[in-house]
């Protein structure tokens, strides 16, 4: 490995960082630490530290609640639901682990994979959670993201992005209307 900088103090820091970065990558059997993992049974890991109520996505390094929050609510309340969320409470009544938030649209979309199906009539594509994923989803598939829209929605109301985890789209949605809540850490 070669490290070249003009200032000697920066040279040492850059070389140490580069060594640690590349050494960490080699610990993952030659793979990048957060590379795409096609097999859902290897990509998603249910975490016993959270009493099996949270899932690590090894492709992104994010930790998701295994089951989205049961609330179908407006955006401001969704932000609060994740903020006060505590996952993995111990059976003896101790509090679970806090530090949850609403995901960005790109983070929700990162859970999905492209599916292409063809028939004599033509081909179609959709995005969906990979087969074998460990998540428990109820009928709701529209989830709030943390990002408000830059402009008001078509109805003139302030909006925020929601993501359809069955169809794969990010949609502008009025903040005062309801959508699901799926919290993330990381």
C-alpha positions as CSV (number, residue, x, y, z in Angstrom):
1,X,0.0,0.0,0.0
2,X,1.3,3.5,-0.9
3,X,0.3,6.7,0.9
4,X,1.3,10.0,-0.5
5,X,0.6,13.4,1.0
6,X,2.3,16.7,1.1
7,X,2.1,17.2,4.9
8,X,3.8,14.5,7.0
9,X,1.3,14.6,9.9
10,X,-1.5,13.9,7.4
11,X,0.5,11.1,5.9
12,X,0.5,9.0,9.0
13,X,-3.2,9.5,9.7
14,X,-4.1,8.7,6.0
15,X,-1.9,5.5,6.0
16,X,-3.4,4.3,9.3
17,X,-6.9,4.9,8.0
18,X,-6.2,3.2,4.7
19,X,-4.6,0.2,6.4
20,X,-7.5,-0.2,8.8
21,X,-10.1,0.2,6.0
22,X,-8.5,-2.4,3.7
23,X,-7.6,-4.8,6.6
24,X,-11.2,-4.7,7.7
25,X,-12.4,-5.5,4.2
26,X,-10.1,-8.5,4.1
27,X,-11.7,-9.9,7.2
28,X,-14.9,-10.3,5.3
29,X,-13.5,-13.1,3.0
30,X,-12.5,-10.6,0.4
31,X,-15.8,-8.9,0.3
32,X,-16.5,-5.3,1.0
33,X,-17.9,-4.9,4.5
34,X,-21.3,-3.6,3.2
35,X,-21.5,-5.2,-0.2
36,X,-24.8,-6.3,-1.7
37,X,-25.7,-9.8,-0.4
38,X,-28.2,-11.6,-2.7
39,X,-29.2,-14.4,-0.3
40,X,-31.7,-13.0,2.2
41,X,-30.8,-15.7,4.7
42,X,-27.2,-14.4,4.8
43,X,-28.0,-10.7,4.3
44,X,-30.5,-10.3,7.2
45,X,-29.5,-11.4,10.7
46,X,-32.0,-11.5,13.5
47,X,-30.3,-10.1,16.6
48,X,-30.5,-12.0,19.9
49,X,-29.2,-8.9,21.6
50,X,-32.6,-7.3,20.9
51,X,-34.5,-10.4,22.0
52,X,-34.9,-11.3,18.3
53,X,-37.0,-8.1,17.7
54,X,-34.5,-6.4,15.4
55,X,-32.7,-7.4,12.2
56,X,-29.3,-6.3,10.9
57,X,-29.1,-5.7,7.2
58,X,-25.5,-6.8,6.4
59,X,-25.7,-5.1,3.0
60,X,-26.1,-1.6,4.6
61,X,-25.2,-2.0,8.2
62,X,-28.6,-0.7,9.3
63,X,-30.6,-2.3,12.1
64,X,-34.4,-2.5,11.5
65,X,-37.2,-3.4,13.8
66,X,-38.3,-7.0,12.8
67,X,-41.9,-5.9,12.7
68,X,-42.9,-2.3,11.7
69,X,-44.6,-0.4,14.5
70,X,-48.3,-1.0,14.6
71,X,-49.2,2.7,14.3
72,X,-50.7,4.0,11.1
73,X,-50.3,7.7,11.8
74,X,-49.4,11.2,10.4
75,X,-45.8,12.2,9.8
76,X,-45.1,14.2,12.9
77,X,-46.4,11.4,15.2
78,X,-44.3,8.9,13.2
79,X,-41.1,10.8,14.0
80,X,-42.0,10.7,17.7
81,X,-42.9,7.0,17.6
82,X,-39.4,6.1,16.4
83,X,-37.7,8.6,18.7
84,X,-39.3,7.1,21.8
85,X,-39.1,3.6,20.5
86,X,-37.4,1.0,22.7
87,X,-36.8,-2.5,21.1
88,X,-35.7,-5.7,22.8
89,X,-37.1,-5.2,26.3
90,X,-36.0,-8.0,28.6
91,X,-38.6,-10.4,30.0
92,X,-37.8,-9.1,33.5
93,X,-39.2,-5.7,32.5
94,X,-35.9,-3.8,31.8
95,X,-36.1,-1.2,29.0
96,X,-35.0,-2.2,25.5
97,X,-32.5,-0.4,23.3
98,X,-33.4,3.2,22.2
99,X,-31.8,5.3,19.5
100,X,-34.3,4.6,16.7
101,X,-35.4,7.0,13.9
102,X,-37.4,7.2,10.8
103,X,-35.4,6.0,7.8
104,X,-34.5,8.0,4.7
105,X,-36.3,7.0,1.5
106,X,-33.1,5.5,0.1
107,X,-32.7,3.4,3.2
108,X,-36.2,1.9,2.9
109,X,-35.6,1.3,-0.8
110,X,-32.3,-0.4,0.0
111,X,-34.3,-3.3,1.5
112,X,-35.9,-4.1,-1.8
113,X,-34.7,-6.0,-4.8
114,X,-35.8,-5.7,-8.4
115,X,-38.0,-8.6,-9.7
116,X,-38.6,-9.0,-13.4
117,X,-41.2,-11.3,-14.7
118,X,-42.0,-12.0,-18.4
119,X,-45.0,-13.6,-20.1
120,X,-46.1,-13.8,-23.7
121,X,-47.7,-10.4,-23.3
122,X,-44.5,-8.7,-22.2
123,X,-42.3,-8.1,-19.2
124,X,-42.9,-6.2,-16.0
125,X,-40.7,-5.2,-13.1
126,X,-41.4,-4.6,-9.5
127,X,-39.5,-4.0,-6.3
128,X,-40.1,-6.1,-3.2
129,X,-38.5,-7.5,-0.1
130,X,-36.3,-10.5,-1.0
131,X,-37.7,-14.0,-0.6
132,X,-36.7,-15.4,2.7
133,X,-36.5,-12.1,4.6
134,X,-37.2,-12.3,8.3
135,X,-39.5,-9.3,8.6
136,X,-43.1,-9.5,9.8
137,X,-45.3,-7.2,7.7
138,X,-49.0,-6.8,8.2
139,X,-51.2,-5.5,5.4
140,X,-49.7,-2.0,5.3
141,X,-46.8,-1.6,2.9
142,X,-46.6,2.3,2.8
143,X,-44.1,3.7,5.3
144,X,-43.0,7.2,6.3
145,X,-39.5,8.3,5.7
146,X,-37.7,11.1,7.6
147,X,-37.5,13.4,4.7
148,X,-40.1,16.1,4.0
149,X,-40.7,17.0,0.4
150,X,-39.2,20.3,-0.8
151,X,-42.5,21.6,-2.1
152,X,-46.1,21.1,-1.0
153,X,-48.0,18.1,-2.3
154,X,-50.5,18.4,-5.1
155,X,-53.2,19.1,-2.5
156,X,-51.2,22.1,-1.3
157,X,-50.3,20.6,2.0
158,X,-46.8,20.1,3.4
159,X,-45.6,16.7,2.4
160,X,-43.0,14.0,3.2
161,X,-41.8,11.0,1.3
162,X,-43.4,7.6,1.9
163,X,-42.1,4.3,0.4
164,X,-44.1,1.4,-0.9
165,X,-42.2,-1.7,0.1
166,X,-44.4,-3.8,-2.2
167,X,-44.2,-1.6,-5.3
168,X,-40.9,0.0,-4.6
169,X,-41.8,3.6,-5.2
170,X,-41.1,6.7,-3.2
171,X,-44.2,8.9,-3.2
172,X,-44.9,12.5,-2.0
173,X,-47.6,12.3,0.7
174,X,-49.4,15.0,2.8
175,X,-47.9,14.9,6.3
176,X,-51.3,15.1,7.9
177,X,-52.5,11.9,6.2
178,X,-51.6,8.4,7.6
179,X,-48.9,5.9,6.7
180,X,-47.0,3.2,8.5
181,X,-44.0,3.5,10.8
182,X,-40.9,1.3,10.4
183,X,-38.0,2.4,12.6
184,X,-34.2,2.0,12.0
185,X,-30.9,2.5,13.8
186,X,-27.5,3.3,12.3
